[in-house]
Amino acid sequence: MSNTTHVNLLKQVIKPSVMERNESSGDFILLGFSDRPKLEMVLFFTNMVFYLLAVMGNSSIIFLSLVDPRLHRPMYFFLCNLSLLDLCYTSSSIPQMLVNLWGPEKTITYMDCVIQLFAFLSVGGIECILLSVMAYDRFVAVCKPLHYMAIMHPQLCLRLAACAWLPGIANSILMSPVTMSLERCGHRRINHFVCEMPAVIHISCVDTSRLSLAMGAIPFALMAPMLVLISYTFIAKAVLKLPSADGKYKALSTCSSHLVVVIMYFGPAIYMYLQPPANSTQAKFMSFFYCVITPLLNPLIYTLRNKDVKRAWKRILQPQSEVKS
């Protein structure tokens, strides 16, 4: 189906007066899944439930990391940062997505689109670096367990966190104005449900091939996974040298949660940013995965098999009972 045919079909679904009024006002139209109204209702209730669960899960990790002194360790400090990023990620996209899924109005104001784009670029860049920092933390825990607390002291943890937050925010400060200043030739219909950078670039009427490579994909979507791979290469070598099967299992269990999160995050992100899918529906579902599903699964992955977190909850919910430390 050609782009012209696709747009004409969407114009039949969305009220023409609404589309024309908002295009002339400077607002953007997030087409989303407006060509599939039945799917919109399913996604609305699914997103609402997933969003509430993601907020509860990530908030609980932050809460436990702050109130339980036994969780004042490097691993949980970085996990707290990750949960905060996931909260920002979902809160910057899902509420607007729910509004657009519920009714015929599929618009987002110019300023809200700028804020959403800035949040996506910031959080995406920070999370890429943070996951590589967490891989280094796991490397020290497995390869140098006796010196772990001496190496991963609070000052170093703060510096590593700053090395994740500052470049991510700086990249967003640089790329957000560049993206929004691209000439669009009057075209304001974004074939997506969020103001994500690839979708906003796609509606530009100028050549954006170089911008697509310079938008942070190389330093964030390539270098960060390489650092993770290097850390896990050293971890694998150290695990193979362990004499007992029990020791190998314990070493791998300390890394399994982080490794699953890394695969879930970098896989779809690299596919979207470095090899954008030709099918727009496929691209939307890929974005849906790392905007909604990943922030929901992260706290579950880190807590389901985590004895420290379970004990922390028991100490809070059953303060009078004896909980083995």
C-alpha positions as CSV (number, residue, x, y, z in Angstrom):
1,M,0.0,0.0,0.0
2,S,1.4,3.4,-1.0
3,N,1.9,6.2,1.5
4,T,-0.9,8.3,-0.2
5,T,-3.4,5.4,0.1
6,H,-2.4,4.9,3.7
7,V,-2.9,8.5,4.6
8,N,-6.3,8.6,2.8
9,L,-7.4,5.6,4.7
10,L,-6.4,7.2,8.0
11,K,-8.3,10.4,7.0
12,Q,-11.4,8.4,6.7
13,V,-10.9,6.9,10.2
14,I,-10.0,10.2,11.9
15,K,-12.5,13.0,11.5
16,P,-11.3,15.3,8.7
17,S,-12.2,18.4,10.6
18,V,-10.1,17.3,13.5
19,M,-7.1,16.4,11.3
20,E,-7.2,19.7,9.4
21,R,-7.7,21.8,12.5
22,N,-4.8,20.4,14.4
23,E,-2.4,20.4,11.4
24,S,-3.1,24.1,10.9
25,S,-2.7,24.8,14.7
26,G,0.9,23.4,14.7
27,D,0.0,20.4,16.8
28,F,1.1,16.9,15.7
29,I,-1.2,14.0,14.9
30,L,-0.1,10.7,16.3
31,L,-1.8,8.2,13.9
32,G,-0.9,5.2,16.1
33,F,-3.3,2.4,15.4
34,S,-6.2,4.6,14.3
35,D,-6.7,2.4,11.3
36,R,-7.6,-0.5,13.7
37,P,-10.2,0.9,16.2
38,K,-10.8,-2.6,17.7
39,L,-7.1,-3.0,18.4
40,E,-7.0,0.5,20.0
41,M,-9.5,-0.6,22.7
42,V,-7.4,-3.7,23.5
43,L,-4.2,-1.7,23.7
44,F,-5.9,1.0,25.9
45,F,-6.8,-1.5,28.7
46,T,-3.5,-3.4,28.2
47,N,-1.4,-0.3,28.4
48,M,-3.3,1.0,31.5
49,V,-2.8,-2.2,33.4
50,F,0.9,-2.5,32.3
51,Y,1.5,1.1,33.2
52,L,0.1,0.7,36.7
53,L,2.1,-2.5,37.3
54,A,5.3,-0.9,36.0
55,V,4.8,2.2,38.3
56,M,4.1,-0.1,41.3
57,G,7.1,-2.4,40.6
58,N,9.7,0.3,39.9
59,S,8.5,2.5,42.7
60,S,8.7,-0.4,45.1
61,I,12.4,-1.1,44.2
62,I,13.2,2.6,44.8
63,F,11.3,2.6,48.1
64,L,13.1,-0.6,49.3
65,S,16.5,0.7,48.2
66,L,16.0,3.9,50.2
67,V,14.5,2.5,53.4
68,D,16.3,-0.8,53.9
69,P,19.9,-0.3,55.0
70,R,20.8,-3.8,53.9
71,L,20.1,-2.8,50.3
72,H,22.5,0.1,50.5
73,R,24.9,-1.6,48.2
74,P,26.2,-0.8,44.7
75,M,24.0,-3.3,42.9
76,Y,20.8,-1.8,44.4
77,F,22.0,1.7,43.9
78,F,22.3,1.1,40.2
79,L,19.0,-0.8,40.2
80,C,17.4,2.1,41.8
81,N,18.7,4.4,39.0
82,L,17.3,1.9,36.5
83,S,13.9,1.9,38.1
84,L,13.8,5.7,38.1
85,L,14.6,5.7,34.4
86,D,11.9,3.2,33.7
87,L,9.4,5.4,35.6
88,C,10.4,8.4,33.5
89,Y,10.2,6.3,30.3
90,T,6.7,5.1,30.9
91,S,5.4,8.3,32.4
92,S,6.6,10.3,29.4
93,S,4.8,8.2,26.8
94,I,2.0,6.0,28.2
95,P,-0.4,8.7,29.6
96,Q,-0.4,10.5,26.2
97,M,-0.8,7.1,24.5
98,L,-3.8,6.3,26.6
99,V,-5.5,9.6,25.7
100,N,-5.0,9.0,22.0
101,L,-6.1,5.4,22.2
102,W,-9.3,6.3,24.0
103,G,-11.0,8.8,21.7
104,P,-10.9,10.3,18.1
105,E,-8.5,13.1,19.1
106,K,-5.0,11.8,18.1
107,T,-3.1,15.0,18.7
108,I,-0.2,16.0,20.8
109,T,0.9,19.7,21.2
110,Y,4.2,20.8,19.8
111,M,5.6,21.4,23.3
112,D,4.4,18.0,24.6
113,C,6.0,16.4,21.6
114,V,9.3,18.2,22.4
115,I,9.1,17.1,26.0
116,Q,8.4,13.5,25.0
117,L,11.2,13.5,22.5
118,F,13.6,14.9,25.0
119,A,12.6,12.4,27.6
120,F,13.0,9.5,25.2
121,L,16.4,10.5,24.1
122,S,17.6,11.3,27.6
123,V,16.3,8.1,29.2
124,G,17.4,5.9,26.3
125,G,20.9,7.2,26.3
126,I,21.2,7.1,30.1
127,E,19.9,3.5,30.3
128,C,22.3,2.3,27.6
129,I,25.3,3.6,29.6
130,L,23.8,2.5,33.0
131,L,23.4,-1.1,31.8
132,S,27.1,-1.2,30.8
133,V,28.0,0.3,34.2
134,M,25.9,-2.5,35.9
135,A,27.8,-5.0,33.8
136,Y,31.1,-3.7,35.2
137,D,29.6,-4.0,38.7
138,R,28.8,-7.6,38.0
139,F,32.3,-8.2,36.7
140,V,33.8,-6.9,39.9
141,A,31.4,-9.0,42.0
142,V,32.3,-12.2,40.1
143,C,36.0,-11.7,39.3
144,K,37.1,-9.8,42.5
145,P,34.6,-10.8,45.2
146,L,36.9,-10.2,48.1
147,H,37.7,-6.6,47.0
148,Y,34.1,-5.8,45.8
149,M,33.2,-3.3,48.4
150,A,36.6,-1.7,48.4
151,I,36.5,-1.2,44.6
152,M,32.8,-0.3,44.3
153,H,32.9,2.3,47.0
154,P,30.1,5.0,47.2
155,Q,32.2,7.7,45.5
156,L,32.9,5.5,42.5
157,C,29.2,4.5,42.3
158,L,28.2,8.2,42.2
159,R,30.8,8.9,39.5
160,L,29.7,6.0,37.4
161,A,26.0,7.1,37.7
162,A,27.0,10.6,36.7
163,C,28.9,9.1,33.7
164,A,25.5,7.7,32.6
165,W,23.2,10.6,33.4
166,L,25.3,13.5,32.0
167,P,26.1,12.2,28.5
168,G,22.5,11.0,28.1
169,I,21.0,14.4,29.0
170,A,23.7,16.2,26.9
171,N,22.9,14.1,23.9
172,S,19.2,14.9,24.3
173,I,19.9,18.6,24.7
174,L,21.8,18.5,21.4
175,M,19.6,16.2,19.3
176,S,16.1,17.3,20.4
177,P,16.3,20.9,18.8
178,V,18.0,19.5,15.7
179,T,15.2,17.0,15.2
180,M,12.4,19.4,15.8
181,S,13.9,22.0,13.5
182,L,13.9,19.7,10.5
183,E,11.7,21.0,7.6
184,R,8.5,19.1,7.4
185,C,6.8,20.8,4.5
186,G,3.5,21.1,6.3
187,H,3.4,17.4,7.1
188,R,2.5,16.8,10.8
189,R,1.0,13.3,10.8
190,I,3.4,11.0,12.7
191,N,2.7,7.4,11.9
192,H,3.5,6.3,15.5
193,F,1.9,6.5,19.0
194,V,4.8,8.6,20.5
195,C,7.1,11.3,19.4
196,E,10.0,9.0,19.1
197,M,13.1,10.2,17.1
198,P,12.9,7.8,14.1
199,A,9.2,8.6,13.7
200,V,9.7,12.4,13.9
201,I,12.6,12.2,11.5
202,H,10.5,10.2,9.0
203,I,8.0,13.0,8.4
204,S,10.8,15.4,7.4
205,C,11.1,16.3,3.7
206,V,14.9,16.7,3.8
207,D,17.6,14.1,3.6
208,T,18.1,12.8,7.2
209,S,20.4,9.8,6.5
210,R,23.4,11.4,8.2
211,L,21.3,12.6,11.1
212,S,20.0,9.0,11.7
213,L,23.6,7.9,12.2
214,A,24.6,10.9,14.3
215,M,21.6,10.8,16.6
216,G,23.5,8.9,19.3
217,A,23.0,5.4,17.8
218,I,26.8,4.8,17.5
219,P,27.9,5.9,21.0
220,F,24.8,4.6,22.8
221,A,23.4,1.7,20.8
222,L,26.8,0.3,19.8
223,M,29.5,1.2,22.3
224,A,27.4,0.4,25.4
225,P,26.6,-3.2,24.2
226,M,30.3,-3.6,23.4
227,L,31.3,-2.6,26.9
228,V,28.7,-5.1,28.2
229,L,30.1,-7.8,26.0
230,I,33.7,-7.1,27.2
231,S,32.6,-7.4,30.9
232,Y,30.8,-10.6,30.3
233,T,33.7,-12.1,28.4
234,F,35.9,-11.6,31.5
235,I,33.0,-13.0,33.7
236,A,32.7,-16.1,31.5
237,K,36.5,-16.7,31.8
238,A,36.4,-16.3,35.5
239,V,33.4,-18.7,35.9
240,L,35.0,-21.4,33.8
241,K,38.0,-21.4,36.1
242,L,35.9,-22.0,39.2
243,P,36.4,-25.6,40.4
244,S,32.9,-26.4,41.7
245,A,29.6,-26.5,39.9
246,D,28.0,-24.8,42.8
247,G,30.4,-21.9,42.6
248,K,29.7,-21.6,38.9
249,Y,26.0,-21.6,39.5
250,K,26.2,-18.9,42.2
251,A,28.4,-16.7,40.0
252,L,26.1,-17.0,37.0
253,S,23.0,-16.4,39.1
254,T,24.4,-13.0,40.2
255,C,24.5,-12.0,36.5
256,S,21.5,-13.7,35.0
257,S,18.9,-11.0,35.8
258,H,21.1,-8.2,34.4
259,L,21.9,-10.2,31.3
260,V,18.2,-10.8,30.6
261,V,17.4,-7.1,31.0
262,V,20.3,-6.2,28.6
263,I,19.1,-8.5,25.9
264,M,15.5,-7.2,26.2
265,Y,16.6,-3.6,26.1
266,F,19.4,-3.6,23.5
267,G,17.8,-6.1,21.1
268,P,14.7,-4.1,20.1
269,A,16.5,-0.8,20.4
270,I,19.3,-1.7,18.1
271,Y,16.9,-3.1,15.6
272,M,14.7,0.0,15.7
273,Y,17.5,2.6,15.5
274,L,20.1,1.0,13.3
275,Q,17.9,-1.1,11.1
276,P,14.4,0.6,11.1
277,P,11.7,-1.9,10.1
278,A,10.1,-1.2,6.7
279,N,6.7,-2.2,8.1
280,S,5.4,0.7,10.2
281,T,3.1,-1.6,12.2
282,Q,6.1,-3.8,13.1
283,A,8.0,-0.7,14.2
284,K,5.2,0.4,16.4
285,F,5.0,-3.0,18.2
286,M,8.8,-3.0,18.6
287,S,8.6,0.4,20.3
288,F,5.6,-0.8,22.3
289,F,7.8,-3.6,23.7
290,Y,10.6,-1.4,25.0
291,C,8.3,1.5,26.0
292,V,5.8,-0.6,28.0
293,I,6.9,-4.3,28.4
294,T,10.5,-3.8,29.3
295,P,9.8,-1.3,32.2
296,L,7.2,-3.7,33.5
297,L,9.5,-6.8,33.3
298,N,12.6,-5.1,34.8
299,P,11.4,-5.0,38.4
300,L,10.0,-8.6,38.1
301,I,13.2,-10.0,36.7
302,Y,15.3,-8.4,39.5
303,T,13.0,-9.3,42.3
304,L,11.4,-12.7,41.6
305,R,14.6,-14.7,42.4
306,N,16.2,-12.0,44.6
307,K,16.4,-13.2,48.2
308,D,17.5,-9.8,49.5
309,V,14.5,-8.0,48.1
310,K,12.1,-10.7,49.4
311,R,13.6,-10.4,52.9
312,A,13.4,-6.6,52.7
313,W,9.6,-6.9,52.0
314,K,9.2,-9.3,54.9
315,R,11.0,-6.9,57.3
316,I,8.6,-4.1,56.2
317,L,5.4,-6.2,56.1
318,Q,6.2,-8.3,59.1
319,P,8.3,-6.1,61.4
320,Q,7.5,-8.2,64.5
321,S,8.5,-11.5,63.0
322,E,12.0,-12.9,62.8
323,V,13.4,-12.7,59.3
324,K,16.7,-14.4,58.7
325,S,19.2,-12.0,57.3
